[in-house]
Amino acid sequence: MAFDNGALDATLAAAAGDDAVLLRELRAAFLESAARQLDLLKRARCDGNWNVAAMRLKGLAASFHADDLLQAAEIALQAAPGEPLAIREIEAVLARFSRSARR
């Protein structure tokens, strides 16, 4: 999966305008929320909990136009609860978002 966070950056920039502090806060809130849903995915032991966490992650990604995360959440929705490949894909996407935020 090719990484492109341009749409996410554009969405955050549109919301924050020229306020650099707000931009950092929005990015941090996005990453925190995504990490919370990832944690719920990791702890899910049934289809219901897994699907709720994956749908929340998908909704978050769609709201912020984070296409790579949206694809990873969709993979999780198609996977069985606890599927390591789905979890690793989401972790990788969030790690790339985090690295790009530090630049």
MARLUM-84984 format. One line per field, with one value per residue: residue number from 1; x, y, z of N, C-alpha, C, O in turn. Coordinates in nm, 3 decimals, padded with zeros to 5 digits. Layout:
// residues N
i NUM_...
n.east X_...
n.north Y_...
n.up Z_...
ca.east X_...
ca.north Y_...
ca.up Z_...
c.east X_...
c.north Y_...
c.up Z_...
o.east X_...
o.north Y_...
o.up Z_...
This chain:
// residues 103
i 1_2_3_4_5_6_7_8_9_10_11_12_13_14_15_16_17_18_19_20_21_22_23_24_25_26_27_28_29_30_31_32_33_34_35_36_37_38_39_40_41_42_43_44_45_46_47_48_49_50_51_52_53_54_55_56_57_58_59_60_61_62_63_64_65_66_67_68_69_70_71_72_73_74_75_76_77_78_79_80_81_82_83_84_85_86_87_88_89_90_91_92_93_94_95_96_97_98_99_100_101_102_103
n.east 00.084_00.073_00.190_00.021_-00.040_-00.151_-00.422_-00.520_-00.355_-00.439_-00.707_-00.682_-00.541_-00.728_-00.920_-00.781_-00.679_-00.467_-00.359_-00.113_-00.081_-00.335_-00.351_-00.154_-00.276_-00.514_-00.411_-00.287_-00.512_-00.650_-00.465_-00.459_-00.723_-00.740_-00.545_-00.668_-00.885_-00.745_-00.631_-00.866_-00.933_-00.720_-00.778_-01.020_-01.231_-01.442_-01.667_-01.845_-01.729_-01.488_-01.581_-01.714_-01.502_-01.343_-01.520_-01.550_-01.289_-01.275_-01.470_-01.353_-01.125_-01.247_-01.372_-01.157_-01.035_-00.832_-00.697_-00.528_-00.555_-00.826_-00.843_-00.697_-00.863_-01.084_-00.979_-00.949_-01.218_-01.296_-01.160_-01.098_-01.167_-00.890_-00.702_-00.376_-00.243_-00.413_-00.413_-00.139_-00.118_-00.274_-00.129_00.109_00.025_-00.056_00.189_00.331_00.180_00.235_00.513_00.522_00.402_00.591_00.770
n.north -00.116_00.207_00.498_00.790_01.084_01.318_01.401_01.382_01.572_01.801_01.817_01.857_02.100_02.265_02.275_02.393_02.628_02.906_02.856_02.719_02.587_02.483_02.309_02.118_02.019_01.910_01.708_01.550_01.475_01.324_01.112_01.007_00.920_00.728_00.549_00.463_00.318_00.121_-00.009_-00.115_-00.292_-00.471_-00.588_-00.709_-00.991_-01.104_-01.114_-00.895_-00.687_-00.650_-00.568_-00.328_-00.165_-00.160_-00.037_00.213_00.307_00.314_00.508_00.731_00.757_00.811_01.053_01.226_01.202_01.014_00.808_00.577_00.471_00.423_00.216_00.021_-00.017_-00.121_-00.364_-00.482_-00.507_-00.712_-00.922_-01.183_-01.160_-01.036_-01.082_-01.094_-00.979_-00.776_-00.606_-00.538_-00.395_-00.167_-00.062_-00.001_00.198_00.400_00.448_00.560_00.794_00.917_00.956_01.135_01.351_01.450_01.580
n.up 00.000_-00.100_00.059_00.132_00.270_00.200_00.161_00.422_00.550_00.410_00.488_00.765_00.760_00.638_00.835_01.046_00.948_00.952_01.195_01.361_01.604_01.656_01.440_01.508_01.739_01.637_01.473_01.668_01.816_01.625_01.584_01.844_01.880_01.677_01.769_02.002_01.899_01.767_01.987_02.099_01.896_01.916_02.159_02.117_02.126_02.011_01.728_01.729_01.894_01.758_01.503_01.570_01.662_01.430_01.250_01.371_01.344_01.068_01.016_01.139_00.979_00.732_00.788_00.813_00.573_00.543_00.357_00.345_00.601_00.598_00.409_00.547_00.769_00.642_00.556_00.805_00.875_00.710_00.811_01.054_01.409_01.591_01.396_01.303_01.077_00.989_01.210_01.220_00.980_01.027_01.242_01.107_00.927_01.108_01.230_01.018_00.980_01.223_01.205_00.990_01.106_01.276_01.123
ca.east 00.000_00.151_00.151_-00.005_-00.120_-00.184_-00.562_-00.530_-00.293_-00.525_-00.826_-00.641_-00.505_-00.852_-00.988_-00.700_-00.645_-00.328_-00.327_-00.023_-00.106_-00.457_-00.317_-00.087_-00.374_-00.604_-00.336_-00.270_-00.644_-00.674_-00.380_-00.502_-00.848_-00.707_-00.473_-00.768_-00.960_-00.651_-00.624_-00.988_-00.919_-00.625_-00.839_-01.147_-01.230_-01.562_-01.695_-01.911_-01.633_-01.394_-01.647_-01.739_-01.375_-01.302_-01.610_-01.513_-01.164_-01.309_-01.540_-01.253_-01.043_-01.328_-01.396_-01.035_-00.983_-00.708_-00.727_-00.453_-00.619_-00.957_-00.818_-00.655_-00.982_-01.166_-00.916_-00.985_-01.360_-01.308_-01.078_-01.148_-01.118_-00.754_-00.618_-00.250_-00.208_-00.497_-00.361_-00.008_-00.138_-00.320_-00.014_00.204_-00.032_-00.048_00.330_00.367_00.117_00.309_00.643_00.503_00.362_00.710_00.852
ca.north 00.000_00.330_00.591_00.927_01.150_01.451_01.434_01.404_01.701_01.906_01.825_01.921_02.239_02.339_02.295_02.476_02.756_02.948_02.832_02.603_02.516_02.406_02.202_02.013_01.960_01.826_01.588_01.469_01.418_01.220_00.998_00.950_00.848_00.608_00.456_00.407_00.215_00.010_-00.082_-00.193_-00.403_-00.569_-00.657_-00.770_-01.136_-01.152_-01.041_-00.768_-00.587_-00.628_-00.489_-00.192_-00.091_-00.141_00.062_00.344_00.345_00.346_00.636_00.834_00.773_00.875_01.192_01.303_01.171_00.938_00.695_00.456_00.417_00.374_00.085_-00.073_-00.048_-00.210_-00.496_-00.535_-00.546_-00.839_-01.021_-01.241_-01.089_-01.065_-01.113_-01.019_-00.900_-00.655_-00.519_-00.485_-00.296_-00.044_-00.010_00.056_00.324_00.499_00.482_00.653_00.923_00.977_01.004_01.253_01.461_01.502_01.657
ca.up 00.000_-00.107_00.164_00.090_00.372_00.149_00.188_00.566_00.578_00.355_00.573_00.890_00.730_00.612_00.964_01.135_00.887_00.973_01.336_01.369_01.730_01.634_01.347_01.587_01.830_01.557_01.433_01.788_01.849_01.525_01.614_01.972_01.857_01.598_01.858_02.094_01.826_01.746_02.114_02.110_01.801_01.971_02.273_02.077_02.124_01.942_01.605_01.756_01.940_01.648_01.399_01.620_01.661_01.290_01.190_01.427_01.279_00.930_01.020_01.169_00.858_00.629_00.830_00.793_00.440_00.562_00.270_00.382_00.721_00.554_00.348_00.653_00.848_00.559_00.565_00.937_00.873_00.637_00.881_01.179_01.527_01.633_01.280_01.317_00.958_00.989_01.317_01.179_00.873_01.092_01.316_01.011_00.878_01.216_01.249_00.910_01.013_01.335_01.155_00.906_01.194_01.343_01.027
c.east 00.089_00.099_00.136_-00.094_-00.158_-00.326_-00.584_-00.472_-00.380_-00.650_-00.792_-00.609_-00.630_-00.925_-00.913_-00.670_-00.497_-00.280_-00.244_-00.046_-00.230_-00.431_-00.250_-00.186_-00.472_-00.536_-00.320_-00.402_-00.679_-00.594_-00.420_-00.630_-00.823_-00.636_-00.569_-00.848_-00.871_-00.639_-00.749_-00.986_-00.830_-00.687_-00.969_-01.134_-01.355_-01.585_-01.754_-01.815_-01.532_-01.457_-01.675_-01.611_-01.329_-01.390_-01.580_-01.386_-01.190_-01.379_-01.445_-01.170_-01.121_-01.349_-01.276_-00.969_-00.846_-00.724_-00.654_-00.515_-00.756_-00.942_-00.780_-00.774_-01.075_-01.110_-00.952_-01.130_-01.381_-01.238_-01.150_-01.093_-00.976_-00.658_-00.490_-00.214_-00.288_-00.445_-00.228_-00.023_-00.182_-00.204_00.085_00.153_-00.020_00.096_00.375_00.305_00.194_00.442_00.626_00.464_00.484_00.797_00.819
c.north 00.123_00.429_00.731_00.992_01.291_01.493_01.461_01.541_01.816_01.925_01.896_02.069_02.323_02.369_02.394_02.614_02.786_02.922_02.703_02.521_02.428_02.289_02.087_01.943_01.868_01.697_01.495_01.401_01.305_01.095_00.929_00.868_00.720_00.504_00.389_00.296_00.095_-00.074_-00.169_-00.312_-00.512_-00.650_-00.729_-00.921_-01.193_-01.064_-00.904_-00.659_-00.551_-00.537_-00.346_-00.109_-00.063_-00.036_00.203_00.395_00.387_00.482_00.752_00.863_00.846_01.023_01.282_01.278_01.102_00.805_00.567_00.390_00.360_00.235_-00.019_-00.112_-00.141_-00.352_-00.561_-00.581_-00.681_-00.954_-01.074_-01.162_-01.134_-01.095_-01.028_-00.933_-00.770_-00.556_-00.457_-00.379_-00.162_00.019_00.059_00.190_00.432_00.541_00.580_00.791_00.994_01.032_01.130_01.374_01.526_01.584_01.801
c.up 00.000_-00.004_00.107_00.194_00.329_00.178_00.337_00.601_00.529_00.441_00.704_00.869_00.705_00.743_01.052_01.078_00.909_01.115_01.350_01.496_01.715_01.541_01.421_01.679_01.755_01.515_01.552_01.827_01.752_01.559_01.745_01.955_01.779_01.684_01.956_02.025_01.795_01.872_02.132_02.015_01.859_02.084_02.238_02.069_02.058_01.819_01.632_01.797_01.831_01.543_01.444_01.614_01.518_01.221_01.244_01.362_01.135_00.923_01.047_01.044_00.749_00.662_00.802_00.658_00.446_00.486_00.306_00.505_00.688_00.492_00.452_00.740_00.770_00.559_00.698_00.940_00.805_00.709_01.004_01.297_01.565_01.519_01.284_01.197_00.953_01.094_01.277_01.070_00.932_01.170_01.223_00.958_00.985_01.243_01.141_00.934_01.122_01.290_01.073_00.990_01.259_01.250_01.030
o.east 00.172_-00.022_00.227_-00.211_-00.194_-00.351_-00.658_-00.535_-00.394_-00.693_-00.866_-00.646_-00.637_-00.984_-00.975_-00.639_-00.412_-00.169_-00.299_-00.032_-00.231_-00.483_-00.284_-00.180_-00.507_-00.596_-00.337_-00.403_-00.732_-00.648_-00.417_-00.642_-00.879_-00.664_-00.553_-00.876_-00.917_-00.638_-00.738_-01.032_-00.861_-00.652_-01.023_-01.037_-01.372_-01.531_-01.717_-01.819_-01.497_-01.395_-01.660_-01.613_-01.283_-01.340_-01.586_-01.375_-01.132_-01.351_-01.456_-01.147_-01.066_-01.345_-01.292_-00.859_-00.758_-00.760_-00.713_-00.524_-00.797_-01.022_-00.826_-00.786_-01.136_-01.185_-00.983_-01.162_-01.473_-01.253_-01.248_-00.985_-00.947_-00.543_-00.496_-00.160_-00.234_-00.436_-00.207_00.053_-00.133_-00.185_00.138_00.230_00.021_00.122_00.450_00.370_00.217_00.482_00.706_00.489_00.480_00.890_00.879
o.north 00.141_00.442_00.783_00.957_01.374_01.607_01.552_01.618_01.917_02.038_01.984_02.153_02.439_02.476_02.471_02.707_02.700_02.963_02.593_02.399_02.312_02.180_01.970_01.821_01.761_01.589_01.374_01.284_01.202_00.984_00.806_00.758_00.615_00.385_00.272_00.192_-00.019_-00.197_-00.284_-00.421_-00.631_-00.766_-00.802_-00.973_-01.314_-00.954_-00.806_-00.549_-00.434_-00.440_-00.253_00.004_00.047_00.044_00.300_00.514_00.484_00.562_00.858_00.978_00.933_01.108_01.400_01.327_01.128_00.703_00.459_00.267_00.259_00.146_-00.133_-00.228_-00.230_-00.449_-00.680_-00.683_-00.754_-01.070_-01.017_-01.103_-01.253_-01.131_-00.906_-00.823_-00.666_-00.436_-00.338_-00.282_-00.057_00.140_00.165_00.285_00.544_00.656_00.674_00.893_01.114_01.142_01.223_01.488_01.644_01.651_01.879
o.up 00.090_00.016_00.042_00.205_00.412_00.216_00.373_00.674_00.597_00.463_00.749_00.951_00.747_00.758_01.125_01.153_00.887_01.150_01.350_01.494_01.757_01.563_01.400_01.696_01.804_01.521_01.539_01.865_01.794_01.563_01.754_02.010_01.811_01.673_01.989_02.085_01.796_01.865_02.176_02.049_01.851_02.104_02.321_02.012_02.050_01.808_01.566_01.742_01.813_01.499_01.365_01.567_01.489_01.143_01.168_01.330_01.086_00.834_00.985_01.009_00.681_00.573_00.772_00.632_00.365_00.545_00.299_00.512_00.745_00.522_00.447_00.781_00.828_00.562_00.703_01.001_00.839_00.671_01.051_01.287_01.571_01.544_01.271_01.214_00.915_01.067_01.297_01.069_00.892_01.165_01.255_00.946_00.955_01.276_01.170_00.912_01.115_01.330_01.085_00.950_01.294_01.295_00.956
